[in-house]
Amino acid sequence: MRLRHRSGRVVHLSHGANVRPARDLPAVVEHLDAYAAVRDRLCVETLGVSLWLPPTLAAALAIDGRSRTRLRAELDARGLEIRTLSGAPYSEGGDEDPDWSHPARLEYTLDLARILTDLLPEDAVRGAVTTTGLGNRAGWDEARQKSADRILSRLSGGLAEVAWHQGRAVRVGFQPGPGQLLDGVESIVAAFARLDRERLGVCLDLAGLACTWESPTEVLDRLATAGVSIIRVQVAAALEAADPVASAERLRGYAGYPVTNPEGGYAADPAEALDAGLPGPWRVRCPVPLHTQPAPPLRATTEVWRAALRHLTVSGSAGTEHLDVETSGRDDAAAQIAYALSALGELGLSPPAEAVAVH
């Protein structure tokens, strides 16, 4: 879905769904039917989507031009377009291993880049692949860092080769998050001081940004000063608990979602944080629908994503090419996208020519 910034720059809004992985091409097509249903509810001519293709499927598609052609035709038939692919999850279960110290991560990301060049719309000159925030901070040592440095250099070379052969560029956005090597803004700036900033940048998850407890405007200004491109922004809210003990029973239901507090405290999930007595307030990196608030006393970090989008769009040029709204299912997808479109319209990003209404 194409939106126009007051500067004239086009910003692409996509819908990503947190759904089961597609193991083969027929399963991908089944997912496309779900995306098309969201497009119908929004009453728009074209809906941008961001797919997650697991490594085995990506490897197969990367060497099978006929299958890529079929996938592109299936997209066109449903009024869908792809400008980004998600490569942060890796395994069928959604785990983020291996990290960027392992060659498998490089092979997977370059496979996605090769696939994307054939899926982009005809008028697109470049697209983006998202990936994990380098790796988990826990257990990261000098040997892993040296390996990652070599592999990231090969990534830049591989992306240059893709652009040379395909005539279209693909950039890679690393997604910071709690517990990752890339979390707060200073860790990002330090890492990118030795990376290729022409082809590499960050995918800024605004729920993850909320969990750093840093000012969104200061983070964005710091990245701009350091020359770090914001390749994609994931419009998302995290969960906030002012008094975790009072909300303990509900918080234990968010198993597997990382927790942070303003003092830099971290736990793998609320149960671990409660057992360790991590002081509040907390923010939990779990999906909270944009258009709703959790029941009190829990709340969503709505003010963080709104402040970040406001700062990205207030200048003479939009601060990113790609915005993504990820949902947990199609039931609330159209409502969330319509809500995001309304918020973006208030910031001066003009909506598509056709009216957007949820049916």
N, C-alpha and C positions, 0 to 999 in steps of 0.2 A: 504494500500500500504506500503510495508516494505522497509525501507531504512537502510543501514548499515553504522554506524559511524566507523571511522578509528580504534577505540578501539575494534571493534567487536560487540558492543552493537547495537541491532536493535531498530530503531525509527519508529513508525507507523504514517503515514500521512493519515489523513481522510478528507473527504469532508462533510461539513455540509451545509445544505441549509436553508435559512430563508424563509420558505414556510408556507402556511396555516396549522394549526394543523390537525392531523389525528384523527378523532373522533372514528374510529373503525378499525378493522384489514384490511378490504378491502381497506380503504383509505390509510393505511400504505403501502400496497402492491402497490397501485397506485404510491405512492412516490418512491418506490423502482424501478419502471419502469423508472422514470426520472433519478435516479442515474445510472441505467444501461446504459441509453443513453449517459451519460457523460463518463462512462467507455469505451463504444464503440468508442467515439470520441478520447479518449486518447490512444486507442489501447493497453490497458493493460489487463492482465489476471484477476487480482483482484483489486478492488477498495475498500478502507476503507471508511465507512460512519459513521456519527454520527447522530443518530435520536433524535428528540424531541417527546416524548410521553406525552400528557396531563394527568393530574392526574386521571381522570375517566377511561381512557383507561389503564393507568399503573396499577391501582388497579385491573382491570379485568384480565389483563394478568398475574399479580403476583400470582393469585390463579387458573389459567387455564393452566395447563401444556400442554394440547393438542394444544392450540393456540400458545404457545411459540414454540412448536415443528414445527408447520406449518410455523411460521414466520422464524425460522432458515432455514427451507427447501426452502422458497421463496428467502432468501438471497443467499443460495448456488447456486440455479438455475440461478441466475443473475450474479454470479461472484462478490458478495459483501461480505464484512466482517465487523463486528462491534466489536470494542474494547472500545468505550466510548458511553455513553448516555448523552444527555443534559437535565439537570433538573433546569436550571436557570429560564426560563419562567415558569409560573405556570398556569394561566388561559387560556382559549381558545383564549382570546384576546392578550396574550403575556405579561400580567402584571407580576410583580415579587412579588406580595403579595400572600400569607402571608410570613413574614420573619421568621428568625430562633428563634423568641420568641414564635412561634405558633407550636403546635404539628403536624398540618397538613403538615408542611414542612418536618418534620421528617418522617412521614408516606409515603409521596410521594417519598422521596429520598431512603428509604429502599425498597420500591416497585421496583424502578428502579434497585437497586442493585440486587435484587432477579431475575429480568428479565434478566439482563445482564449476569449473570452466565450461563444461558442456551443459550445465543446468541453468546458467545465468540467462536472463532475458537478452534478446538480440541487441538492445541498445546499451547494455551494461559493459563498462570497460574494466571493472574489477569487482571482486567480492571478498568475503572474509570467512575464516574458519576460527572458531573459538577453541581454547584449550585450557588445561588446568594451570593453576598458579605456580608452575615449575615443579612443586613437590611439597610434601609435608615437612614442616620445620623440624619436628621431632625425628631424630636419627639422621639428619642431613649432615654429612661430614665433608672433609676436604676431597676425598676420593670421588664422592658423588658430584661435588661442584666441578672438579676437573672434567669428569665425564660429560656433565651437562654443558659445559663451555664448548667442548668439541662438537657435541650433537647440535647445539643451537647454531653454531657456525655452519654446519651442514644443512640445517633448516633454511638459512638465508640463501645458500647456494641452490638448494632444491627449489625454492620459490622463484628465484631468478630464472631457473631453467624452465619451470612451468610457464612463466610469463613469455619467455623467448619462443617456446614451441607452440603455445596456444594463442598468443596475441592478447591475452587478458591476464591481469595481475590478480593475485590472491594474497591478502595480508592475513597474519595470524594475530589474534588477540588473546593474551594470557589473562585468565580470570582470577583476580585476587580473592582471598577468602580467609575466614578464621582458621588458624592452624597451618596455613600455607606459608611458604617462603615469601610469597608476595601477599602481604596483608595490609599494613598501614602504608601511607604514602611514601615515607622515607625508605622503606624496603623496596618499593617499586622503583623509585628514582635511582637508588644505588644499583639495582640489578640492570636497569636500562642504560646505565653509564657505559656498559661493556657489550651492549647488544645493538643489532642493526635496527635503527629506528625508522628506516624507510619502509621496511617490510613487516616489522613487528611492533606491536603496541599492546594496549590493555583492553579487555572486555570488562567494563565496569558494571558489576552487579550492585544495584543500589541498596539491596537488602544486605549484602556483604559490606558495603560502605557504611551502612548504619551500625553494623556490628564492630567497626573500628572505633566508634564514638568520636571520630574526627569531624570537624566542620566540613560539610560537602563543598562549600565555596572555596575554602582554603585548600582542600585536596585538589580541586580542579585547577585552581590557579598555580599550584605547585607543579602539577603535571605539565601544564602548558609552558611554564618557565623552563622546565627540564627538557622540553621537546619530545615528550612522550605522547604519542597519538592515542586518542580514545576511539578505538576502532568500532566498538559496539557498546551500547548502554542497555543493560537489562533493567527495565522498569519494574521494580519489585519492592515490597515492604517486608520487613522482619517483624518479629513479635517482641514486645517489650513488657517486662514485669517489674514494676517499681518495688514490690515486696514479694520476692520469690517464695518465701516461707508460707505466706498467706495463700499463695496460688499453687502450692506444691503438688496437690493431687492432679490438677489440670496440666501442670508443666510436665509431669512424668509421662504424660501421653504423647509428648513430642520426642520419642526415642530416636536417636541417631542424628539429631540436629545440633550443631555446635552452639556453645553458649559463651558470651563474653560479658565483661563488666567494664566500667570506665577506668579502672586501675590497671587494665591489661590482663586481668584474669581470664583464663580459658578452661573450658571443659568440653569433652567430646559430645556430651548431651546433658539435658537437664537432670537426669537421675544421678549421673556422676557429679554434677555441680552441687546438687542437694546433699549428697552423701559427703562431699568434701567441705561443705559449709561455705561455698563461694559467696562472698557478700554481694548484695544487690546494690543498685538495680541491675537487671540482666537484659541482654538482647539475644534472641534465639534466631539463628538463621534457618527459618522454616518458611514455606510459602504462606503468605496471608493475602487473600484476594484484595485487589486494589480498591474495589468499590464497596467494601464492607469493613467493619471494625469487629474484632473479637469481643466477646462479652467481658464487661469489666470484672475485675480490675486490670485485666490484660488489655493491651492496646497495640495498634500497628504503628510503625515508624513512617507514617504518611508524610510528615513534615520533612523528612530527609529526602525522599525521592522527589517531592515537589520542589524543594530548594535546589537540588542538583539540576533538574530539568530547567528551572528558571535561569540558573546561572549559565547553563550550556546554550541557551537560546537568546540571551539578552544582548549579546555582542553583535557586531556587524556580520558575523558568519557563524553558522551552526557549529557546535563543538564536536559533532560526530555525524557520520553518514548513516548509521544504523541504530534503530531502537527496536527492542524486542520485549514483548509481553508474554511471559510464560505462565501457563495455567496447568492445573492438575487434572483437568478433564474438560470435555466440551460443554458441560452444563452451564458453567459460568464464564466460558471463554468469550462469548460475544459481549456479555455485559462488561467484562473487564476491559476488552479492547475499546468498546464504545466509551467507557469512562476515561480511559487513557487518551482517546482522541479528543474528548471534550477538554481535558486538562491541557493538552498540547495546543488546541485551538485558542485557549485563553492566553497562551504564551506567544501567539503569532504564527504558529505553524498551520498553514491553511489546509483544510481537509480535502479529500478527493472531490472531484467535480460532482460525483453523485452523492445523494444524501445518505447519511449513516443512521440507521435506526434498527433497534433490536426487535425482532419478531418472534 
